[in-house]
């Protein structure tokens, strides 16, 4: 079973001090004013860049990584459904095709995204440091 966007939203809200909003008409989730998770449908330009490659099925979520090296390490580890697009080149975030990703993997990725932008004190409290 895979998570849908409502389950993603419900899980994101379980993390401390998360607020939900919208940006460009799409749902976003923030901690301390910093976005760590958002819905990321494809633009016409994105679709064109796929060319003959398979276009991932929506819903797609974008998740912040600590930095670009962290993003690359995540993608190299090959989690199901995780991918990158040209628009995100040199940006510390990656995408997940929810239909291909395991529930626990998505929850872990969301938590890691939250940790990437949460204030250090809040992250420490969450981790029990």
N, CA, C and O atoms as a MOPAC input file, in Angstrom:
PM7 MOZYME 1SCF
protein

 N      0.84400 1    -1.18500 1     0.00000 1
 C      0.00000 1     0.00000 1     0.00000 1
 C      0.88800 1     1.24600 1     0.00000 1
 O      1.91200 1     1.29200 1     0.68200 1
 N      0.48900 1     2.23200 1    -0.75600 1
 C      1.25800 1     3.46800 1    -0.81200 1
 C      0.45100 1     4.61300 1    -0.22300 1
 O     -0.78000 1     4.59000 1    -0.20200 1
 N      1.17000 1     5.59900 1     0.24600 1
 C      0.53100 1     6.77600 1     0.81500 1
 C     -0.02800 1     7.65800 1    -0.29700 1
 O      0.54700 1     7.74600 1    -1.38100 1
 N     -1.14800 1     8.30500 1    -0.01700 1
 C     -1.64700 1     9.32800 1    -0.91900 1
 C     -1.32600 1    10.68700 1    -0.30000 1
 O     -0.74700 1    10.75000 1     0.78500 1
 N     -1.68600 1    11.74900 1    -0.96400 1
 C     -1.30500 1    13.07800 1    -0.49100 1
 C     -1.97800 1    13.41000 1     0.84800 1
 O     -1.40800 1    14.15300 1     1.64700 1
 N     -3.15100 1    12.88600 1     1.10300 1
 C     -3.80700 1    13.13900 1     2.39100 1
 C     -3.05800 1    12.44900 1     3.53100 1
 O     -2.93200 1    13.00600 1     4.62200 1
 N     -2.56300 1    11.24200 1     3.27700 1
 C     -1.77200 1    10.54500 1     4.29400 1
 C     -0.43900 1    11.25100 1     4.51000 1
 O      0.05000 1    11.32000 1     5.63800 1
 N      0.15200 1    11.77400 1     3.44000 1
 C      1.38400 1    12.56300 1     3.56300 1
 C      1.11900 1    13.78100 1     4.44300 1
 O      1.89100 1    14.07600 1     5.35600 1
 N      0.02800 1    14.48200 1     4.16600 1
 C     -0.33300 1    15.67300 1     4.94500 1
 C     -0.55100 1    15.31600 1     6.41200 1
 O     -0.07400 1    16.01900 1     7.30300 1
 N     -1.26300 1    14.23700 1     6.65700 1
 C     -1.54000 1    13.82200 1     8.03600 1
 C     -0.24200 1    13.48600 1     8.76500 1
 O     -0.07400 1    13.85100 1     9.92800 1
 N      0.67800 1    12.79200 1     8.08900 1
 C      1.94000 1    12.46200 1     8.73500 1
 C      2.76300 1    13.71700 1     8.99300 1
 O      3.31500 1    13.87400 1    10.08200 1
 N      2.85300 1    14.59600 1     8.03400 1
 C      3.63200 1    15.82900 1     8.20800 1
 C      3.14100 1    16.61000 1     9.42500 1
 O      3.93900 1    17.20700 1    10.14800 1
 N      1.84600 1    16.60600 1     9.64700 1
 C      1.27300 1    17.34500 1    10.77300 1
 C      1.61200 1    16.72400 1    12.12400 1
 O      1.42200 1    17.36100 1    13.16100 1
 N      2.11200 1    15.49100 1    12.12500 1
 C      2.50500 1    14.87400 1    13.39800 1
 C      3.86500 1    15.37300 1    13.88300 1
 O      4.21900 1    15.17600 1    15.04500 1
 N      4.62400 1    16.01200 1    13.00400 1
 C      5.94100 1    16.52800 1    13.38100 1
 C      5.76900 1    17.85900 1    14.12100 1
 O      4.83700 1    18.60900 1    13.83300 1
 N      6.65700 1    18.15400 1    15.06600 1
 C      6.50000 1    19.36300 1    15.88100 1
 C      6.49300 1    20.66100 1    15.07500 1
 O      7.28800 1    20.85600 1    14.15600 1
 N      5.57100 1    21.53400 1    15.45300 1
 C      5.48300 1    22.90800 1    14.95200 1
 C      5.33600 1    23.02600 1    13.44300 1
 O      5.80300 1    23.99800 1    12.84900 1
 N      4.69600 1    22.05300 1    12.82200 1
 C      4.47600 1    22.09100 1    11.37500 1
 C      3.22800 1    22.90800 1    11.07500 1
 O      2.20200 1    22.78200 1    11.74400 1
 N      3.34300 1    23.74500 1    10.05600 1
 C      2.18900 1    24.49200 1     9.55300 1
 C      2.00300 1    24.12800 1     8.08600 1
 O      2.96800 1    23.89600 1     7.35800 1
 N      0.75600 1    24.08500 1     7.67500 1
 C      0.44400 1    23.79600 1     6.28200 1
 C     -0.03000 1    25.06700 1     5.61400 1
 O     -0.75700 1    25.86000 1     6.21200 1
 N      0.38100 1    25.25800 1     4.38000 1
 C     -0.06000 1    26.41200 1     3.60800 1
 C     -0.07300 1    26.05600 1     2.14300 1
 O     -0.08800 1    24.88100 1     1.77400 1
 N     -0.06700 1    27.07600 1     1.31400 1
 C      0.00500 1    26.86700 1    -0.13000 1
 C      1.02100 1    27.81200 1    -0.73200 1
 O      1.27600 1    28.89900 1    -0.21300 1
 N      1.58600 1    27.38100 1    -1.82400 1
 C      2.49500 1    28.20400 1    -2.61500 1
 C      2.20600 1    27.87900 1    -4.06900 1
 O      2.25600 1    26.71700 1    -4.47100 1
 N      1.90700 1    28.88800 1    -4.84700 1
 C      1.52700 1    28.69800 1    -6.24400 1
 C      0.34700 1    27.72900 1    -6.35900 1
 O      0.23400 1    26.99000 1    -7.33700 1
 N     -0.52700 1    27.74000 1    -5.35200 1
 C     -1.72300 1    26.90800 1    -5.38000 1
 C     -1.52100 1    25.46000 1    -4.97900 1
 O     -2.44700 1    24.65600 1    -5.08800 1
 N     -0.32400 1    25.11100 1    -4.51600 1
 C     -0.03700 1    23.74000 1    -4.11900 1
 C      0.29800 1    23.69500 1    -2.63100 1
 O      0.86800 1    24.63500 1    -2.07600 1
 N     -0.06600 1    22.59500 1    -2.00700 1
 C      0.15000 1    22.45300 1    -0.55900 1
 C      1.62900 1    22.41200 1    -0.21100 1
 O      2.43800 1    21.79900 1    -0.90800 1
 N      1.95800 1    23.08100 1     0.88200 1
 C      3.31600 1    23.08800 1     1.41200 1
 C      3.25400 1    22.87300 1     2.91000 1
 O      2.24700 1    23.17200 1     3.55100 1
 N      4.34200 1    22.35100 1     3.46400 1
 C      4.45200 1    22.15600 1     4.89700 1
 C      5.75600 1    22.78200 1     5.34900 1
 O      6.80400 1    22.57100 1     4.73800 1
 N      5.68600 1    23.55700 1     6.43100 1
 C      6.83400 1    24.30400 1     6.93300 1
 C      7.05000 1    24.02000 1     8.40600 1
 O      6.14500 1    23.59600 1     9.12500 1
 N      8.29200 1    24.27200 1     8.83400 1
 C      8.62900 1    24.31700 1    10.25100 1
 C      9.46500 1    25.57900 1    10.42800 1
 O     10.41400 1    25.81300 1     9.68000 1
 N      9.11200 1    26.38000 1    11.41100 1
 C      9.80600 1    27.64100 1    11.68000 1
 C      9.90400 1    28.50000 1    10.41400 1
 O     10.91800 1    29.15600 1    10.17500 1
 N      8.85000 1    28.48600 1     9.61800 1
 C      8.80200 1    29.30800 1     8.41800 1
 C      9.56200 1    28.77000 1     7.22700 1
 O      9.60000 1    29.41800 1     6.18200 1
 N     10.17000 1    27.60000 1     7.35400 1
 C     10.95300 1    27.01600 1     6.25700 1
 C     10.23800 1    25.80200 1     5.67700 1
 O      9.83900 1    24.89600 1     6.40900 1
 N     10.08300 1    25.79200 1     4.38000 1
 C      9.41400 1    24.68600 1     3.69600 1
 C     10.31800 1    23.46000 1     3.68200 1
 O     11.49900 1    23.54700 1     3.34500 1
 N      9.75200 1    22.32800 1     4.05100 1
 C     10.49400 1    21.06700 1     3.99500 1
 C      9.81300 1    20.02100 1     3.11800 1
 O     10.40900 1    18.99200 1     2.80000 1
 N      8.56100 1    20.28300 1     2.72500 1
 C      7.77100 1    19.32000 1     1.96900 1
 C      6.72600 1    20.07500 1     1.17000 1
 O      6.09200 1    20.99600 1     1.68500 1
 N      6.54200 1    19.68800 1    -0.09600 1
 C      5.50000 1    20.31500 1    -0.88400 1
 C      5.04300 1    19.40500 1    -2.01400 1
 O      5.77900 1    18.53700 1    -2.48300 1
 N      3.79400 1    19.63500 1    -2.43800 1
 C      3.27300 1    18.94700 1    -3.61400 1
 C      4.01000 1    19.52600 1    -4.81800 1
 O      4.24000 1    20.73400 1    -4.87300 1
 N      4.37900 1    18.69900 1    -5.76700 1
 C      5.14300 1    19.21200 1    -6.90400 1
 C      4.63500 1    18.60900 1    -8.21100 1
 O      5.25000 1    17.69500 1    -8.75900 1
 N      3.49700 1    19.13100 1    -8.71300 1
 C      3.06800 1    18.67500 1   -10.03700 1
 C      4.06300 1    19.16700 1   -11.09600 1
 O      4.83000 1    20.09600 1   -10.84600 1
 N      4.04600 1    18.55400 1   -12.24900 1
 C      4.96800 1    18.92600 1   -13.30300 1
 C      4.44200 1    20.09300 1   -14.12500 1
 O      3.25300 1    20.17500 1   -14.43400 1
 N      5.34900 1    20.98600 1   -14.46900 1
 C      5.02000 1    22.08200 1   -15.37600 1
 C      5.10900 1    21.56200 1   -16.81000 1
 O      5.58800 1    20.45200 1   -17.04500 1
 N      4.65200 1    22.35900 1   -17.75600 1
 C      4.77900 1    21.97700 1   -19.16200 1
 C      6.24800 1    21.80600 1   -19.53700 1
 O      6.60100 1    20.90200 1   -20.29300 1
 N      7.10000 1    22.68100 1   -19.00500 1
 C      8.54000 1    22.57900 1   -19.28200 1
 C      9.10700 1    21.27600 1   -18.71900 1
 O      9.90900 1    20.61000 1   -19.37400 1
 N      8.68600 1    20.91400 1   -17.49800 1
 C      9.14300 1    19.64200 1   -16.91600 1
 C      8.75200 1    18.48100 1   -17.82200 1
 O      9.57500 1    17.61900 1   -18.13000 1
 N      7.49500 1    18.46600 1   -18.24300 1
 C      6.99200 1    17.36900 1   -19.07100 1
 C      7.77300 1    17.27400 1   -20.37900 1
 O      8.08400 1    16.17700 1   -20.84300 1
 N      8.08600 1    18.41100 1   -20.96500 1
 C      8.84300 1    18.42900 1   -22.20800 1
 C     10.24100 1    17.83600 1   -22.00100 1
 O     10.74600 1    17.11800 1   -22.86300 1
 N     10.86000 1    18.13800 1   -20.86000 1
 C     12.21400 1    17.64400 1   -20.58400 1
 C     12.27200 1    16.12000 1   -20.42100 1
 O     13.32800 1    15.51700 1   -20.61000 1
 N     11.14700 1    15.50100 1   -20.07400 1
 C     11.14600 1    14.03900 1   -19.96500 1
 C     11.34200 1    13.38800 1   -21.33000 1
 O     11.83000 1    12.26200 1   -21.42000 1
 N     10.96200 1    14.09500 1   -22.38800 1
 C     11.13500 1    13.55000 1   -23.74000 1
 C     10.46300 1    12.20500 1   -23.86900 1
 O      9.26200 1    12.07100 1   -23.63300 1
 N     11.24800 1    11.19900 1   -24.24700 1
 C     10.71900 1     9.84500 1   -24.43200 1
 C     10.72600 1     9.01400 1   -23.15300 1
 O     10.24700 1     7.88000 1   -23.14600 1
 N     11.26600 1     9.57200 1   -22.07100 1
 C     11.29300 1     8.85200 1   -20.79400 1
 C      9.89400 1     8.80100 1   -20.17300 1
 O      9.04200 1     9.64200 1   -20.45800 1
 N      9.68200 1     7.82000 1   -19.33800 1
 C      8.40700 1     7.70700 1   -18.62700 1
 C      8.24100 1     8.88100 1   -17.68400 1
 O      9.15400 1     9.21700 1   -16.93000 1
 N      7.07600 1     9.50400 1   -17.73000 1
 C      6.76800 1    10.59700 1   -16.80900 1
 C      6.20600 1     9.97800 1   -15.53700 1
 O      5.22600 1     9.23600 1   -15.59400 1
 N      6.81600 1    10.27300 1   -14.38300 1
 C      6.29800 1     9.72200 1   -13.13000 1
 C      4.83500 1    10.12700 1   -12.90300 1
 O      4.41400 1    11.23000 1   -13.24900 1
 N      4.09100 1     9.21000 1   -12.32000 1
 C      2.68000 1     9.46900 1   -12.02600 1
 C      2.54400 1    10.37500 1   -10.82000 1
 O      3.26600 1    10.22900 1    -9.83300 1
 N      1.61600 1    11.30800 1   -10.90500 1
 C      1.30300 1    12.15400 1    -9.75900 1
 C      0.37400 1    11.37700 1    -8.84200 1
 O     -0.35300 1    10.50500 1    -9.31800 1
 N      0.36900 1    11.65700 1    -7.54700 1
 C      0.98700 1    12.80400 1    -6.91200 1
 C      2.49100 1    12.61500 1    -6.69100 1
 O      2.98800 1    11.52100 1    -6.42000 1
 N      3.17300 1    13.73900 1    -6.82400 1
 C      4.60400 1    13.82900 1    -6.59700 1
 C      4.80700 1    14.78100 1    -5.42600 1
 O      4.15800 1    15.82300 1    -5.34500 1
 N      5.70900 1    14.41900 1    -4.52300 1
 C      6.07600 1    15.33800 1    -3.45800 1
 C      7.55200 1    15.69100 1    -3.59600 1
 O      8.35400 1    14.89800 1    -4.08900 1
 N      7.88600 1    16.88900 1    -3.15400 1
 C      9.27800 1    17.32400 1    -3.09900 1
 C      9.65700 1    17.42600 1    -1.63500 1
 O      8.86400 1    17.86500 1    -0.80200 1
 N     10.88700 1    17.01300 1    -1.32800 1
 C     11.36000 1    16.99400 1     0.05600 1
 C     12.73300 1    17.63200 1     0.11400 1
 O     13.60700 1    17.34200 1    -0.70400 1
 N     12.91000 1    18.51200 1     1.10000 1
 C     14.20800 1    19.15100 1     1.29400 1
 C     15.21200 1    18.14100 1     1.81700 1
 O     14.88500 1    17.24300 1     2.59300 1
 N     16.43600 1    18.31900 1     1.37000 1
 C     17.57500 1    17.55600 1     1.89200 1
 C     18.44800 1    18.55700 1     2.64500 1
 O     18.29700 1    19.76800 1     2.48900 1
 N     19.34700 1    18.04300 1     3.45000 1
 C     20.24200 1    18.91300 1     4.21600 1
 C     21.04200 1    19.82800 1     3.29700 1
 O     21.17400 1    21.02400 1     3.55900 1
 N     21.57200 1    19.25800 1     2.22200 1
 C     22.32500 1    20.02000 1     1.22500 1
 C     22.35200 1    19.18800 1    -0.05200 1
 O     21.79200 1    18.09300 1    -0.09400 1
 N     23.00300 1    19.70500 1    -1.09300 1
 C     23.01300 1    18.99400 1    -2.37200 1
 C     23.73400 1    17.65200 1    -2.25000 1
 O     23.32500 1    16.68100 1    -2.88700 1
 N     24.79100 1    17.57700 1    -1.45100 1
 C     25.50100 1    16.30400 1    -1.28200 1
 C     24.59600 1    15.26200 1    -0.62000 1
 O     24.62500 1    14.08700 1    -0.98600 1
 N     23.79700 1    15.69800 1     0.35100 1
 C     22.85000 1    14.79900 1     1.00700 1
 C     21.82200 1    14.30400 1    -0.00200 1
 O     21.50000 1    13.11600 1    -0.03300 1
 N     21.31100 1    15.20800 1    -0.82200 1
 C     20.34800 1    14.83600 1    -1.86400 1
 C     20.95300 1    13.77700 1    -2.78900 1
 O     20.31900 1    12.76300 1    -3.08000 1
 N     22.17600 1    14.02000 1    -3.24500 1
 C     22.81800 1    13.07900 1    -4.15000 1
 C     23.02300 1    11.72000 1    -3.49100 1
 O     22.85500 1    10.68600 1    -4.13700 1
 N     23.38200 1    11.71600 1    -2.21900 1
 C     23.55400 1    10.45400 1    -1.48700 1
 C     22.22600 1     9.71100 1    -1.38400 1
 O     22.17600 1     8.49100 1    -1.54600 1
 N     21.16200 1    10.44200 1    -1.11600 1
 C     19.82600 1     9.82600 1    -1.03500 1
 C     19.47700 1     9.19100 1    -2.37500 1
 O     19.06400 1     8.03300 1    -2.43000 1
 N     19.64200 1     9.94500 1    -3.44500 1
 C     19.29200 1     9.43300 1    -4.77400 1
 C     20.17200 1     8.25600 1    -5.17500 1
 O     19.69500 1     7.31500 1    -5.80900 1
 N     21.45300 1     8.29800 1    -4.81300 1
 C     22.35600 1     7.18900 1    -5.14700 1
 C     22.01100 1     5.91500 1    -4.38600 1
 O     22.30300 1     4.81200 1    -4.84800 1
 N     21.38800 1     6.06600 1    -3.21600 1
 C     21.00800 1     4.87700 1    -2.45100 1
 C     19.81800 1     4.16400 1    -3.08700 1
 O     19.50600 1     3.03000 1    -2.72400 1
 N     19.15400 1     4.82400 1    -4.03200 1
 C     18.12400 1     4.18300 1    -4.83000 1
 C     16.79000 1     3.90500 1    -4.17600 1
 O     16.19500 1     2.86500 1    -4.46200 1
 N     16.27800 1     4.78100 1    -3.30500 1
 C     14.96000 1     4.48400 1    -2.73900 1
 C     13.88200 1     4.48700 1    -3.82200 1
 O     13.89000 1     5.33200 1    -4.71600 1
 N     12.97600 1     3.55300 1    -3.73200 1
 C     11.90500 1     3.42300 1    -4.72300 1
 C     11.12400 1     4.72800 1    -4.84800 1
 O     10.70500 1     5.31700 1    -3.85100 1
 N     10.94000 1     5.16200 1    -6.07600 1
 C     10.13900 1     6.34900 1    -6.34800 1
 C     10.87200 1     7.66800 1    -6.25600 1
 O     10.33400 1     8.69200 1    -6.67500 1
 N     12.09000 1     7.68000 1    -5.71900 1
 C     12.84400 1     8.92800 1    -5.56600 1
 C     13.54700 1     9.27400 1    -6.87500 1
 O     14.12200 1     8.40300 1    -7.52800 1
 N     13.49900 1    10.54100 1    -7.25200 1
 C     14.14600 1    10.96800 1    -8.48700 1
 C     14.40500 1    12.47100 1    -8.44400 1
 O     14.00900 1    13.16500 1    -7.50700 1
 N     15.07000 1    12.94300 1    -9.46500 1
 C     15.42700 1    14.35100 1    -9.58200 1
 C     15.00600 1    14.82700 1   -10.97100 1
 O     14.81400 1    14.01900 1   -11.87900 1
 N     14.86500 1    16.13900 1   -11.12700 1
 C     14.58900 1    16.73000 1   -12.43200 1
 C     15.52500 1    17.91400 1   -12.62600 1
 O     16.11600 1    18.41700 1   -11.67100 1
 N     15.64900 1    18.34000 1   -13.84400 1
 C     16.55200 1    19.44100 1   -14.16900 1
 C     16.25200 1    20.68900 1   -13.34300 1
 O     17.17500 1    21.38900 1   -12.92800 1
 N     14.98500 1    20.97300 1   -13.10300 1
 C     14.58900 1    22.15500 1   -12.33900 1
 C     15.22300 1    22.17600 1   -10.94000 1
 O     15.43800 1    23.24600 1   -10.36900 1
 N     15.51900 1    20.99200 1   -10.39300 1
 C     16.07400 1    20.89000 1    -9.03800 1
 C     17.60000 1    20.73000 1    -9.03300 1
 O     18.19100 1    20.49800 1    -7.97900 1
 N     18.23700 1    20.85100 1   -10.19500 1
 C     19.69800 1    20.74000 1   -10.26000 1
 C     20.32600 1    21.76100 1    -9.32400 1
 O     19.93200 1    22.92800 1    -9.31500 1
 N     21.28700 1    21.32800 1    -8.54900 1
 C     21.99800 1    22.19300 1    -7.59000 1
 C     21.08700 1    22.78900 1    -6.51800 1
 O     21.41200 1    23.82000 1    -5.92900 1
 N     19.95700 1    22.14600 1    -6.26800 1
 C     19.04100 1    22.57600 1    -5.21100 1
 C     18.86800 1    21.40100 1    -4.24500 1
 O     18.71100 1    20.26300 1    -4.68700 1
 N     18.89300 1    21.65700 1    -2.93800 1
 C     18.83600 1    20.56200 1    -1.97100 1
 C     17.42500 1    20.01000 1    -1.73200 1
 O     16.88400 1    20.10100 1    -0.63000 1
 N     16.85100 1    19.44400 1    -2.77800 1
 C     15.54800 1    18.79500 1    -2.66700 1
 C     15.44300 1    17.75200 1    -3.77000 1
 O     16.10800 1    17.84700 1    -4.80100 1
 N     14.60600 1    16.76600 1    -3.53600 1
 C     14.37200 1    15.71100 1    -4.51300 1
 C     12.89400 1    15.36900 1    -4.50700 1
 O     12.13800 1    15.84000 1    -3.65700 1
 N     12.49400 1    14.55300 1    -5.45100 1
 C     11.08200 1    14.23000 1    -5.64200 1
 C     10.82400 1    12.75900 1    -5.34100 1
 O     11.71000 1    11.91100 1    -5.44700 1
 N      9.57900 1    12.49100 1    -4.96300 1
 C      9.15300 1    11.10600 1    -4.74500 1
 C      7.81400 1    10.89200 1    -5.44300 1
 O      6.85400 1    11.63500 1    -5.24100 1
 N      7.78500 1     9.85500 1    -6.26600 1
 C      6.54500 1     9.40300 1    -6.89100 1
 C      5.86600 1     8.49500 1    -5.87000 1
 O      6.30600 1     7.36800 1    -5.64400 1
 N      4.80300 1     8.98400 1    -5.26300 1
 C      4.18000 1     8.26000 1    -4.15000 1
 C      3.73800 1     6.85100 1    -4.53000 1
 O      3.79700 1     5.94200 1    -3.70200 1
 N      3.29600 1     6.65900 1    -5.76600 1
 C      2.79800 1     5.33900 1    -6.17800 1
 C      3.87800 1     4.26200 1    -6.13500 1
 O      3.56000 1     3.07500 1    -6.05900 1
 N      5.15400 1     4.66000 1    -6.18200 1
 C      6.24100 1     3.68100 1    -6.19300 1
 C      6.94000 1     3.52300 1    -4.84700 1
 O      7.70500 1     2.57800 1    -4.65500 1
 N      6.69000 1     4.42400 1    -3.93200 1
 C      7.43700 1     4.45100 1    -2.66900 1
 C      6.69500 1     3.71900 1    -1.55400 1
 O      5.46700 1     3.76200 1    -1.47000 1
 N      7.45300 1     3.05900 1    -0.71500 1
 C      6.88800 1     2.37900 1     0.45300 1
 C      6.52000 1     3.41300 1     1.51000 1
 O      7.18900 1     4.43600 1     1.65400 1
 N      5.45400 1     3.13200 1     2.24200 1
 C      4.96700 1     4.06100 1     3.27200 1
 C      6.07200 1     4.48800 1     4.22700 1
 O      6.26200 1     5.68000 1     4.46900 1
 N      6.79600 1     3.52300 1     4.76700 1
 C      7.82500 1     3.83300 1     5.76100 1
 C      8.93600 1     4.68800 1     5.15900 1
 O      9.46400 1     5.58300 1     5.81900 1
 N      9.28200 1     4.41400 1     3.92300 1
 C     10.29900 1     5.20900 1     3.22900 1
 C      9.84500 1     6.66400 1     3.10900 1
 O     10.63700 1     7.57900 1     3.33600 1
 N      8.59100 1     6.88300 1     2.76100 1
 C      8.06900 1     8.24600 1     2.61700 1
 C      8.06100 1     8.94300 1     3.97100 1
 O      8.46000 1    10.10400 1     4.06800 1
 N      7.61700 1     8.26100 1     5.00600 1
 C      7.61100 1     8.85500 1     6.34800 1
 C      9.02500 1     9.23200 1     6.79200 1
 O      9.23700 1    10.30100 1     7.36300 1
 N      9.98300 1     8.35400 1     6.52700 1
 C     11.37200 1     8.63200 1     6.89400 1
 C     11.90800 1     9.83200 1     6.11000 1
 O     12.59900 1    10.68300 1     6.67000 1
 N     11.58800 1     9.89800 1     4.81700 1
 C     12.04700 1    11.01600 1     3.99100 1
 C     11.44200 1    12.33000 1     4.46600 1
 O     12.13100 1    13.35000 1     4.51200 1
 N     10.16600 1    12.31300 1     4.81800 1
 C      9.51300 1    13.52600 1     5.32500 1
 C     10.16700 1    13.96100 1     6.63400 1
 O     10.43800 1    15.14500 1     6.83600 1
 N     10.41600 1    13.00500 1     7.51600 1
 C     11.06200 1    13.32400 1     8.79500 1
 C     12.45400 1    13.90100 1     8.56400 1
 O     12.83500 1    14.87800 1     9.20800 1
 N     13.21300 1    13.30700 1     7.65200 1
 C     14.54500 1    13.82100 1     7.33900 1
 C     14.46600 1    15.22900 1     6.74600 1
 O     15.30900 1    16.07500 1     7.04300 1
 N     13.46300 1    15.48000 1     5.91500 1
 C     13.26800 1    16.82200 1     5.36300 1
 C     12.96500 1    17.82100 1     6.45200 1
 O     13.47700 1    18.94000 1     6.43800 1
 N     12.13000 1    17.42100 1     7.40200 1
 C     11.81100 1    18.27800 1     8.54500 1
 C     13.08500 1    18.57300 1     9.33700 1
 O     13.34500 1    19.72300 1     9.69100 1
 N     13.87400 1    17.54100 1     9.61400 1
 C     15.12200 1    17.71900 1    10.36000 1
 C     16.10400 1    18.62700 1     9.61900 1
 O     16.88900 1    19.33100 1    10.25400 1
 N     16.06900 1    18.62000 1     8.29100 1
 C     16.99200 1    19.43100 1     7.49800 1
 C     16.77100 1    20.92600 1     7.68600 1
 O     17.70400 1    21.71300 1     7.52800 1
 N     15.54200 1    21.32700 1     8.02300 1
 C     15.26200 1    22.76600 1     8.12800 1
 C     14.79300 1    23.21000 1     9.51600 1
 O     14.70500 1    24.40900 1     9.78400 1
 N     14.49400 1    22.25900 1    10.39300 1
 C     14.01600 1    22.60900 1    11.73700 1
 C     15.12200 1    23.31300 1    12.52000 1
 O     16.30100 1    23.01100 1    12.33500 1
 N     14.75100 1    24.24600 1    13.39100 1
 C     15.75800 1    24.86800 1    14.25200 1
 C     16.48200 1    23.78600 1    15.05800 1
 O     15.85900 1    22.81800 1    15.49300 1
 N     17.78400 1    23.94600 1    15.25700 1
 C     18.57000 1    22.91600 1    15.95000 1
 C     17.99100 1    22.50300 1    17.30400 1
 O     17.98500 1    21.31700 1    17.63200 1
 N     17.51200 1    23.45400 1    18.08500 1
 C     16.96300 1    23.11500 1    19.40100 1
 C     15.72600 1    22.22200 1    19.26000 1
 O     15.58500 1    21.23200 1    19.97800 1
 N     14.83500 1    22.57700 1    18.33600 1
 C     13.62300 1    21.78400 1    18.11900 1
 C     13.97600 1    20.39700 1    17.59400 1
 O     13.40000 1    19.40100 1    18.03100 1
 N     14.92400 1    20.33000 1    16.65400 1
 C     15.35200 1    19.03700 1    16.11900 1
 C     15.95100 1    18.18400 1    17.22200 1
 O     15.68200 1    16.98500 1    17.29400 1
 N     16.76800 1    18.79400 1    18.08700 1
 C     17.38700 1    18.06700 1    19.20900 1
 C     16.34000 1    17.52300 1    20.16200 1
 O     16.43800 1    16.38400 1    20.61800 1
 N     15.33800 1    18.33600 1    20.46400 1
 C     14.26100 1    17.88000 1    21.35500 1
 C     13.50900 1    16.70700 1    20.71500 1
 O     13.17400 1    15.73400 1    21.39000 1
 N     13.25100 1    16.80900 1    19.41300 1
 C     12.54300 1    15.74800 1    18.70100 1
 C     13.34000 1    14.44300 1    18.73600 1
 O     12.77700 1    13.36300 1    18.91500 1
 N     14.64800 1    14.56100 1    18.56500 1
 C     15.50800 1    13.37200 1    18.55200 1
 C     15.86400 1    12.87200 1    19.93400 1
 O     16.46900 1    11.81000 1    20.08100 1
 N     15.48600 1    13.64100 1    20.96000 1
 C     15.77500 1    13.23500 1    22.33400 1
 C     17.17700 1    13.54100 1    22.76100 1
 O     17.69200 1    12.92400 1    23.69400 1
 N     17.82000 1    14.49800 1    22.08700 1
 C     19.19800 1    14.88500 1    22.45200 1
 C     19.19400 1    15.73800 1    23.71400 1
 O     20.25400 1    16.15900 1    24.17800 1

